[in-house]
Amino acid sequence: MTRGGARKIRDKPERRCIATGERGRADRLIRFVLGPSGDLVPDLAAKLPGRGVWLTADRDLVNRAAAKKLFARAFRAQVAAPTDLADQLEAMLVRRLVDVIGLARKAGQAVAGFEKVRARLKDGTAGVLIQASDGAIDGKAKLARLADGLAGDVARIEVLTAQELGLAFGREFAIHAALDRGGFADRALAEASRLAGLRAIGPETDGTQRLEISAGAAASDGRQEGPETAPRQGDG
């Protein structure tokens, strides 16, 4: 999360990661449960019944947990984690983030396009600036500077491609978007934080994380929008 600086979310429940043994905020980890057939089921909403185990949303840790059979150890059962688990989780988290932004759009709390986003930033409505990871640097920098210069705290997300961001607005692609302050913005930040870990974003420091990645060639600037040892444990 950025404001050009940091955005901290306090008082979140903590869970223990099966890969590191360390406790962390539940909204930065992914919960897993066992399905009826003993298959491993990601519980991204952390609402499925049954005993769960938690894993930090980090591509390297997901790969380690799958390769070293840490899920089987944590569940004390025969559990085969798919070799492409990290890719599956990344796709699922992209879908969740796109869905949150889409819901905000339907509620009139999200806009896309350079001018609309600039207007939301200037009037203080926007709480989150979202920009495509593969958007042109110059166009993104103009809005980033505006967001950083505002008195209010404006977080930034840059983990979706232009095509993925466009899905939230029913268009082929989008480079710039903004979410109004409130529940949708908070949910988007939480999902983006986990997605950043699956897209190999650097580690967090002091509870914050910069949600920006590089992904391929630059797109339009948006003015014409055309990621060995673990204790056995369950939830907790």
N, C-alpha and C positions, 0 to 999 in steps of 0.2 A: 504494500500500500504506500502510496506516496502523496505528499503534498508538495512534491519537489523535495519534501522532507519526510515526515513520519505521521502515521495515523495508528493509534493503539486502541485495541478493543479490550477492555478490562472485564474482570469478573466472569470469565468463561470457564466452564468446567474443564478439568484436566483429565487426561487418560494416559496410560503407559504404552509406549511404542514397543512392539514385539521385536523390532530389529535393533533398537538402541538401548532399550531398558529405561529410557528417560521419559519423564512425564511432560506432556505438552497440552496446549489448548485443544479441546475436542474439535473445534472448527478448523484446525490445521491438520487433523488426522483423518484417516478413513477407517470406518468400522467394517468388519467382515463377520458373517455368520455362516453356519453350515446349513445347506438346503436339506430337504427331506431325503435326498439320495446321498448325502454326505459330501456334496459338491460345495466348493467355496463360492460364496455369494457376497459381492461388495454391497454394503448397505450405506450408500452415500448420504441418505437422509437420516441415518442412525435411528430408525424407527422399527425395524423388523424385530419380531419376537425372538427369544432365545439368547443363549450366551454368545457374546461377541468378543472379538479381539480387535486391537487397534494398531494401525501402522501409519507412520508419518507419510504425508503426501510428498514423496520424493522418489524420483525414478530409480536412482541407485539403490535405495533401501527396498523398494518394491522388488527389483530384480534380485537383490540379495535374499529377501525373504522367500521368494519362489525357488531360487537355486539351492538354498541351504535347508529347505523344508521347515522353515520356522513356523509356518501355519500349522503343520502337523504337530509340532512340539507344543505350541500354544494351546491347541484344542485337545491335545492328548488323543488324537485320532488319526486315522489314515486320511490325509487330505492331499490331493494332487493339485497344485496351483498351475494354471496354464502358463506356458513359457512366454506368451505375449500379454501377460497380465497388465504390465505397465501401459502398453498401447491401448488395451481395452479401457483402462481407467481414464486415460487421457481423453479418449473419444467420449466417454460418459460425462466427464467433467465439462468438456466443451459444450455438450448438449444442455447440461444443467445451466451453465452460464448464459448461453444463448436464450434459453427459455425464460430465465429471470429478466433479461433485458427485454424480451418480447412481451412479457406480462406488464412490465413498466411502460412500454410503448402503448399497449392497449389501454392502460389506465391514464394515459396522457402525461406520464412522468418521465418520458424518455424521448429525445429527439435525435435525429441524425442529419449530417450536412454541416459544412463549415460555418455558414452564416447563422443557422439556427443554434448551433452549439455556442458560438460566440455570444449570441444574444442571451442565452441562459447563464453563461458565465458572468456577463456584465451585470445582469439584474440580480445576481446572487442566488438564483434558484438552484443552480447545479451543485451537487455535492460530489459527483464523480465525473471525471473526464475520461472517456474511453477512446482509444485510438488504435487503429489496426497496426499490427506488428510489421507488416510489409508496406505501410504507407510511406509516401515520400517524406523525407526528413524535414525539408523546409516548411511544408504545410503544417506538419504536426508541431514543429517548434513554435510557430506563431501562437497557437492555442495553448501550448504548454507554458509559454512565457506569461500569457494572460492569466492562466489559472494560478501560477506561482505568485503573481503579483497581487492577487486579491487578498483582502483582509480575512475572509472566511477560509476555512479549511477545505480545500478541494483535493480529493484523492485522485490518483490516476491509475488506470488499468491499461496494459498494453500486451495482452497475452493471446488475443484472437487475431486471426488473419482477416483481411478485408472481406473475403468471401464468407467466413464464419460470422463476422459482425453483420454483414448484409442480411443473413438469414433472419436475424432478430427483427429486421425492418421490412421483410418481404421484398427485398431487392437483390440484384445480382451481387453487389458488394457495397460496403460503406467504409469510410476511412475515419470519420469523426462521429462521436456520439456523446451524449451527456445524460446523466440520470439525476433527477431531482433528489434533494436530501430526503432521507426517510428509510423505510423498511426495505424497499427494493434495492436502494444503493448499498445498504449494509449487507444484504444477501449476495449481491453481485461481488462485493469485495471479498467475502468469505469464499465464494466459489472460485474467484480469480486467484486467490492465494493458493488454494490447493492445486489448481491447474498449473500455476507457475512452477510448482515443485515437480510436476510430471513433465513439464516442458524444459527441464534442466536449467531453471533459473537459480541463481546463486543462493546460498543459505541466508537465513534471516539473521538480523542482529537486533538485539533489544526489543524483540517482539514485533519488528516491522519488516517489510519486504518490498523491494522495488519490483513492480510487476511489468517488466519490459523485456522483450526478447527481440532478436533479429530473425527475420524469416524471409529470405529470398529477395527478389528484385523489388524496387520501389514501385508503388502504384500511384494513382492520381493523388494530388494534394488535397482533394476533397472539395474544392470549390465547385467542381462538377463531378459529383460522386458517380459516375457511370454504372517431457520430466521423475557377530557370528554366533554371537552368543546372546541369547535372550531368555528372560525368565518366563515361566509358564504363568499365564494369567488370563482372565477374562475381562469383562467390563470393569473399569475402575482404575 
